[in-house]
Amino acid sequence: MDQYGLIGFPLGHSFSRSYFNERFRKERINAEYLNFEIPTIENFPDILKSNPSLKGLNVTIPYKEKIIPYLDELSIEASSIKAVNVIKIIKNNDKTELIGHNTDVIGFTQSLKPLLKPHHTKALVLGTGGASKAVCHGLNLLGIDYQYVSRHESETAISYEQLTPQIMAEHEVIVNCTPIGMYPHTEECPNIPYEQLTPNHLLFDLIYNPDVTLFMQKGIQQGAIAKNGLEMLKLQAIAAWEIWQK
């Protein structure tokens, strides 16, 4: 039986296992999907050794960037983004080749695009991890300028404290790429000035559990459009399956 799986930490919120195992059951595919919750990326080689039937893996927080040194090759997109969320495992005799891909870009752009209006020309991207890199790549493809926002100011990011009314007014797309607000910490949300939001704003949260995060709720209260990351996750999963089957 072929095996697929997800590596990350923690994985209590994972959608992928139920999605793929249900797909395997419906399509009568002789395969299973497993969760590999590893506290450190150094455990990754152990997963490969103890699961010789693995054909592919998904990668989630916090390993989308840390996994790269363990891979043999990157797709053009993954190399450009410098983050990986899909690994194709190719075995030829005794040799195993690991190829990193990024399907977050596909999921994000296809999920966001139907909501965009002509005035959505600038975005704030909350967080600077692997997921945010794919989001920024997607925003580039959609012709939207972006500004990173992080807890600490840096060469590439402004801090939450620097979000002035002018910046909030200019950036009418806001994407939460942090885990803030994810179950079980549903009472938390990114520290942006929600009172500055308007009906012209579009909030996109990569989190999908809960369905409506506090970040989304506060935006909706100001008349903004808000969407969670569930459709993005489904779209990237479909793209991942296509990669594994090539």
C-alpha positions as CSV (number, residue, x, y, z in Angstrom):
1,M,0.0,0.0,0.0
2,D,1.3,3.4,-1.0
3,Q,1.7,6.0,1.8
4,Y,1.4,9.7,1.9
5,G,1.6,12.0,4.8
6,L,2.0,15.4,6.6
7,I,4.9,16.6,8.6
8,G,4.6,19.5,11.0
9,F,4.2,20.4,14.7
10,P,1.6,20.5,16.1
11,L,-0.8,18.6,13.8
12,G,-4.0,18.6,15.9
13,H,-5.6,21.1,13.5
14,S,-4.7,19.1,10.3
15,F,-7.2,18.9,7.5
16,S,-5.1,16.9,5.1
17,R,-5.3,13.4,6.7
18,S,-9.1,13.3,6.6
19,Y,-9.3,14.9,3.2
20,F,-6.9,12.4,1.5
21,N,-8.1,9.3,3.3
22,E,-11.7,10.1,2.3
23,R,-10.5,10.6,-1.3
24,F,-8.7,7.3,-1.3
25,R,-11.8,5.6,0.0
26,K,-14.1,7.1,-2.5
27,E,-11.8,6.5,-5.5
28,R,-10.8,3.1,-4.3
29,I,-7.1,4.0,-4.2
30,N,-4.9,1.5,-2.3
31,A,-3.2,4.2,-0.2
32,E,-3.2,5.7,3.2
33,Y,-2.4,9.2,4.6
34,L,-0.6,9.6,7.9
35,N,0.3,12.4,10.2
36,F,4.0,12.7,11.2
37,E,4.1,15.1,14.1
38,I,7.8,15.8,14.7
39,P,9.1,18.2,17.4
40,T,12.2,19.0,15.4
41,I,13.1,18.9,11.7
42,E,16.1,16.6,12.6
43,N,13.5,13.8,13.0
44,F,12.6,14.0,9.3
45,P,15.1,11.3,8.0
46,D,13.7,8.9,10.6
47,I,10.3,9.2,8.9
48,L,11.7,8.2,5.6
49,K,13.6,5.2,7.1
50,S,10.6,3.9,9.0
51,N,8.1,4.4,6.2
52,P,9.6,2.9,3.0
53,S,6.2,3.0,1.1
54,L,6.0,6.8,1.2
55,K,5.3,8.4,-2.2
56,G,4.7,12.0,-1.1
57,L,4.5,14.4,1.8
58,N,2.9,17.7,2.7
59,V,4.8,20.1,4.8
60,T,3.2,22.6,7.2
61,I,4.2,24.9,10.1
62,P,7.0,25.3,11.2
63,Y,9.0,23.3,8.5
64,K,8.2,24.9,5.1
65,E,11.6,26.5,5.1
66,K,13.5,24.2,7.4
67,I,12.8,21.2,5.2
68,I,14.8,22.6,2.2
69,P,18.3,21.4,3.2
70,Y,16.9,17.8,3.3
71,L,15.7,17.9,-0.3
72,D,17.6,16.9,-3.5
73,E,15.8,19.4,-5.8
74,L,13.3,22.2,-5.9
75,S,10.7,23.1,-8.5
76,I,11.2,26.6,-10.1
77,E,8.3,28.0,-7.9
78,A,9.6,26.5,-4.7
79,S,13.1,27.7,-5.4
80,S,11.8,31.2,-6.1
81,I,9.6,31.3,-3.0
82,K,12.2,29.5,-0.8
83,A,9.5,27.5,0.9
84,V,8.1,24.0,0.3
85,N,4.7,22.5,1.2
86,V,4.8,19.4,-1.0
87,I,7.5,16.7,-1.4
88,K,7.5,14.2,-4.2
89,I,9.4,11.0,-3.3
90,I,11.0,9.1,-6.3
91,K,12.7,5.8,-5.7
92,N,15.0,4.2,-8.3
93,N,16.5,1.0,-7.0
94,D,18.3,1.9,-3.8
95,K,18.3,5.7,-4.5
96,T,15.6,8.0,-3.1
97,E,15.1,11.4,-4.5
98,L,13.2,14.1,-2.8
99,I,11.8,17.0,-4.9
100,G,10.2,20.0,-3.2
101,H,7.2,21.9,-4.6
102,N,5.0,24.7,-3.5
103,T,1.2,24.5,-4.2
104,D,0.3,27.1,-1.6
105,V,0.6,29.7,-4.4
106,I,-1.9,27.9,-6.5
107,G,-4.4,27.5,-3.6
108,F,-4.0,31.1,-2.5
109,T,-4.3,32.9,-5.8
110,Q,-7.3,30.8,-7.0
111,S,-9.1,31.3,-3.7
112,L,-8.4,35.1,-3.4
113,K,-8.9,36.1,-7.1
114,P,-12.7,35.9,-7.2
115,L,-13.0,38.4,-4.3
116,L,-10.7,41.1,-5.8
117,K,-12.0,44.5,-6.9
118,P,-10.1,47.1,-9.0
119,H,-9.2,49.1,-5.8
120,H,-7.5,46.1,-4.3
121,T,-4.0,47.1,-5.4
122,K,-2.0,46.9,-2.1
123,A,-1.8,44.2,0.6
124,L,-0.5,43.8,4.1
125,V,0.9,40.4,4.8
126,L,0.9,39.5,8.4
127,G,3.8,37.2,9.3
128,T,7.1,36.4,7.6
129,G,7.3,32.6,7.6
130,G,7.1,30.1,4.8
131,A,3.4,30.5,4.2
132,S,3.8,34.3,3.8
133,K,6.4,33.8,1.2
134,A,4.0,31.8,-1.0
135,V,1.3,34.4,-0.4
136,C,3.6,37.3,-1.5
137,H,4.6,35.3,-4.6
138,G,0.9,34.9,-5.4
139,L,0.2,38.6,-4.8
140,N,3.0,39.4,-7.3
141,L,1.3,37.1,-9.9
142,L,-2.0,39.0,-9.2
143,G,-0.4,42.4,-9.7
144,I,-0.8,43.4,-6.0
145,D,1.9,45.3,-4.2
146,Y,2.5,44.0,-0.6
147,Q,4.1,45.0,2.7
148,Y,5.2,42.6,5.3
149,V,4.1,43.2,8.9
150,S,5.8,41.5,11.8
151,R,6.2,41.8,15.5
152,H,9.5,43.5,15.0
153,E,10.6,46.0,12.4
154,S,13.2,44.8,9.9
155,E,14.6,45.6,6.5
156,T,11.7,43.9,4.9
157,A,8.9,44.4,7.4
158,I,7.2,47.1,9.4
159,S,5.9,46.4,12.9
160,Y,2.3,46.3,14.0
161,E,2.8,49.5,15.9
162,Q,3.7,51.3,12.6
163,L,0.3,50.6,11.0
164,T,-0.9,54.2,10.6
165,P,-4.4,55.2,9.4
166,Q,-2.8,56.1,6.0
167,I,-1.2,52.6,5.7
168,M,-4.4,50.9,6.6
169,A,-6.3,53.0,4.1
170,E,-3.9,52.4,1.3
171,H,-3.6,48.6,1.8
172,E,-7.1,47.2,1.3
173,V,-6.1,43.6,1.3
174,I,-4.9,42.0,4.5
175,V,-3.7,38.4,4.7
176,N,-3.1,36.7,8.0
177,C,-0.2,34.2,7.5
178,T,0.4,33.7,11.3
179,P,-1.1,31.0,13.5
180,I,-2.6,33.7,15.8
181,G,-6.3,32.8,16.3
182,M,-5.9,29.1,15.4
183,Y,-7.8,26.6,17.5
184,P,-7.6,26.3,20.5
185,H,-6.4,29.9,20.9
186,T,-9.6,31.3,19.2
187,E,-9.7,34.3,21.5
188,E,-6.5,35.7,19.9
189,C,-6.1,37.8,16.8
190,P,-3.3,39.8,15.0
191,N,-2.7,43.2,16.6
192,I,-3.9,45.5,13.8
193,P,-6.0,48.6,14.2
194,Y,-9.4,47.0,13.3
195,E,-11.2,50.3,13.8
196,Q,-9.4,51.5,10.6
197,L,-11.0,48.8,8.4
198,T,-13.8,49.7,5.9
199,P,-16.2,47.9,3.6
200,N,-13.5,48.3,0.9
201,H,-11.1,46.0,2.9
202,L,-10.7,42.3,2.1
203,L,-9.4,40.1,4.9
204,F,-8.0,36.6,4.1
205,D,-7.0,34.3,6.9
206,L,-4.9,31.2,6.1
207,I,-6.4,29.6,9.2
208,Y,-9.5,27.4,8.7
209,N,-10.1,26.2,12.3
210,P,-12.2,27.9,13.5
211,D,-14.3,28.7,10.4
212,V,-14.5,32.3,11.4
213,T,-11.5,33.6,13.3
214,L,-11.5,36.6,15.6
215,F,-9.4,38.4,12.9
216,M,-12.3,37.7,10.4
217,Q,-15.0,38.7,12.9
218,K,-13.4,42.0,13.6
219,G,-13.2,42.7,9.9
220,I,-16.8,41.7,9.3
221,Q,-17.9,44.1,12.1
222,Q,-16.4,46.9,10.1
223,G,-18.1,45.9,6.9
224,A,-15.1,44.2,5.4
225,I,-15.2,41.0,3.3
226,A,-13.5,38.1,5.0
227,K,-12.5,34.6,3.9
228,N,-10.7,31.7,5.6
229,G,-8.1,29.3,4.3
230,L,-10.2,26.2,3.8
231,E,-10.7,26.6,0.0
232,M,-7.0,27.4,-0.4
233,L,-6.1,24.2,1.5
234,K,-8.4,22.1,-0.7
235,L,-7.0,23.7,-3.9
236,Q,-3.4,23.2,-2.8
237,A,-4.2,19.6,-1.9
238,I,-5.6,18.9,-5.3
239,A,-2.4,20.4,-6.9
240,A,-0.3,18.3,-4.6
241,W,-2.0,15.1,-5.6
242,E,-1.4,15.9,-9.3
243,I,2.3,16.4,-8.6
244,W,2.5,13.0,-6.8
245,Q,0.8,11.2,-9.7
246,K,3.0,12.6,-12.5
